[in-house]
């Protein structure tokens, strides 16, 4: 019966692992994309516009992530 007990916990472990991978992936991919776009805007339009873009995106991410 002990063998069946740990097998019943596998779905919860997989769900936890999936949520961790999804969260880290979202933060890393989205954050990298925002920084890349901000860097490109900074090179083309100036440092202030790039900084303003990054601040706006970080604020939007924070609002959406912690609703």
C-alpha positions in Angstrom: 0.0 0.0 0.0 2.9 2.4 0.6 3.8 2.1 -3.1 0.3 3.4 -4.0 0.5 6.2 -1.5 3.4 8.0 -3.2 1.9 7.3 -6.7 -1.2 9.3 -5.6 1.1 12.3 -4.9 2.6 12.4 -8.4 -0.1 14.6 -10.0 0.4 17.3 -7.3 4.2 17.2 -7.8 3.8 17.5 -11.6 1.4 20.4 -11.2 3.8 22.2 -8.9 6.7 21.6 -11.3 4.6 22.8 -14.2 3.5 26.0 -12.4 7.1 26.7 -11.4 8.4 26.2 -15.0 5.6 28.3 -16.4 6.2 31.2 -13.9 9.9 31.3 -14.4 9.6 30.9 -18.2 7.1 33.7 -18.4 9.1 36.1 -16.2 12.4 35.3 -18.0 11.0 35.4 -21.6 8.8 38.4 -21.1 11.4 40.3 -19.1 14.1 39.6 -21.7 11.8 40.7 -24.5 10.9 44.0 -22.6 14.5 44.7 -21.9 15.5 44.1 -25.6 12.7 46.3 -26.9 13.7 49.0 -24.3 17.3 48.8 -25.4 16.3 49.2 -29.1 14.1 52.1 -28.3 16.9 53.7 -26.3 19.3 53.3 -29.3 16.7 54.7 -31.8 14.7 57.3 -29.9 16.8 58.2 -26.8 17.5 57.0 -23.3 14.5 58.7 -21.7 11.9 57.0 -24.1 13.5 53.6 -23.6 13.4 54.1 -19.8 9.8 55.2 -19.9 8.9 52.1 -22.0 10.5 49.8 -19.5 8.9 51.5 -16.6 5.5 51.2 -18.2 5.9 47.5 -19.0 7.1 46.7 -15.6 4.1 48.5 -14.0 1.7 46.6 -16.3 3.4 43.3 -15.5 3.1 44.0 -11.8 -0.6 44.9 -12.0 -1.4 41.8 -14.0 0.7 39.4 -11.9 -0.7 40.4 -8.5 -4.4 40.8 -9.2 
